[in-house]
Amino acid sequence: MPRHIAFLRAINVGGHTVKMDALRRLFEELGFEGVETFIASGNVVFETAETDAAALERRIEAHLRDALGYDVATFLRRDAEVAAVAAYQPFPPAEMAAAMALYVGFLGDALDEASVAKVHAFATDIDVFHVHQREIYWACRRRQSESTFSNAVLERALRRRATWRGINTLQRLAAKYPPRGG
């Protein structure tokens, strides 16, 4: 059965706290199997025979909104997609070595050229960006607190939602849940 990873926005940030056992139960209520959470930042691994990712995202979002009382944007990727994101090299090796942190922003769909240009316009001497498929890669050359970039800034500019994860989290997730058939 296909394995999916849900990257949830607004879980355990901004005053919203959801215990991981409660989050697992919410996913189980949807009929998903093999439900596990991965660190307490809104990463849920599950299996389902359903293949329509957009419909799954909408169903998860509606269920979480009903249960939690607020919107939780959901970005689904299959295990093979997470492995590809974790292994992707968005910047030259020297750029990667100079970065203090590398983050990946998950989007619902790929950006058009105008939106990609807006992302690249956020580049500064601290921040550099790369867009690949449905992800935005952000290398921060100093502390994130020194950057003027944030998810709120991105969402206002693009008029769409996103959620971010550190590359280390994604690499650990990909190692624990490697791609398999299905």
N, C-alpha and C positions, 0 to 999 in steps of 0.2 A: 504494500500500500504506500502511496507517495507520502513523503515526509516534508512538512512545511515548517518554516520558522516565521512567526509573526513578530514584527518589530512594532511595538506599541508606543505611541506618543502620549505623554501626560500620565505616565504611571510612575508614582513615587517621586514626582517633582511638582513644584508649584502648589504645595499644600495638599495635594492628593496622595493619600497613602493607601495602598492595596497590598495586603499580605499575599505572599506567593501561593499558599495553599488555597486561598479564596480565588485567586486568579486561575489556578488549575481547575478548580471546580466549575468556574464559569465556562471554561473551554470544554470541559467534559459534558456540561449541560447541552452543548451544541452537538453532541454525538461524536466528538473527535476521540480518537484512541491514542494511547501512548503519550499522553499530555505530560510535559515536563516544563519547568521554568528554568531559565539560565540566568543567574544573578538577578538581583531585585530591581532591575531597571526596565522591565517590560519586554523580555524576550521569551516567547512561548513556542516550544517545539511540540508538534502534534502530527498525527497521521489521519488522513481521510481519503476516501476514494473519489471525492469531488475534485474536479479538475479546473473549474472556472474560478481563477484566482480573484477576479474582480467581484464576482458574486460572493465568494467566501469573505473577502474583505468587508463588503457591505453587511453581510450577515453578522460577522463578529462585531463590527462597529455598532450595529443596532442593539445587539444583545448586551454589550458592555455599557452603552448609553442607558439602557433600561435598568440594568443592575447597579450601576455606579452613580448615575444621575448627572453625568457630564460626557462630552464627546471624547472619544479615544480613537484618534486616527490610527489605522492599521495598515501596515505595509508587509505583504507576504512575499517570501522568496522560498523556492525549493532548496533542499540541502545542496544540490549541485551548484545552484546560483550563489549561495552563501560561500561555498568553497572557492568559486571563481572570484567573487568580490574580495575575499580575504587574501587571495594569491596575486591579485592584479597589481601591477607596478605603475601607478599613475604618474610618477615623476622620475627623472633621472636619478641614479644612485647618489650623486653628490647632494641633490636637493633633499632626498630622503634622509641622508645622514645629517643634514643641517637642521632638520625639523625637530622640534621638541615633542611634537605630537602629530599624529595623523588620524583624522576622523573621516567617517563615511556617512554621508547623508542619504537616506532612502526616500525615494519619491514614488508616487503612484504610477507614473509613466514617464517616458523619455521627454526631454525638453526640446522645444523647437530652437532654431538658430538664434532668434531674438532673446529667448530666455537664457541660452548658453552664454550669450554676450553679457547679459546682466550679471550672471555668476562671475564671469571673468573680470568684470568691472569692480568687484569687491577686492581684488588683489591689491596688496600693499607690500611694504618692505617686511611685514610680519607674516602675512597670509598669502598663500598661493592656492589656486583651485584647478581642478580638472574634472570634466564631466565625461562619464562613460556609461552608456545605456541609461539605466534608471537610477544611477548613483552619482553623487557629487563627492569628490575626494578633496579634503581640505588639509593642507600641511601648514601647521602653525610653527613659525620659527622661534617664537618666544613663548612665554606663558600665555595661556588662553586669556587670562584676565587683562593682558596688555592689548588684545585685539579689539577692534571695534565691530567685528563680525559676530553675528549671533543668528540663531534659528529664527527669531522674530524678525530680524532685518531681512533675511532670505525670504521668509514667507510673505512679508509685505511686498517685496520687490516682484516676486514671481506669482503672487496671488494663488498659492497652493501650499499644502501642508507638507512637512518633512519631519523626519526624526533622525537623530545622529547617534552613532556608536563609535567608540574608539577602535582602531584597527586591532589592538591586542585582544579586545573582547571578541571581535569577529574571528580572529585566528584561533582562539580557544574554542569558540563555538563550532567552527569548521572542523577542528581536530576531534572534538567530542562526537559530532554528528556528521561523519564523512558521507559523501554522496553514495547513494545506493540506487539500484534500479527501482522501477515502479512508477 
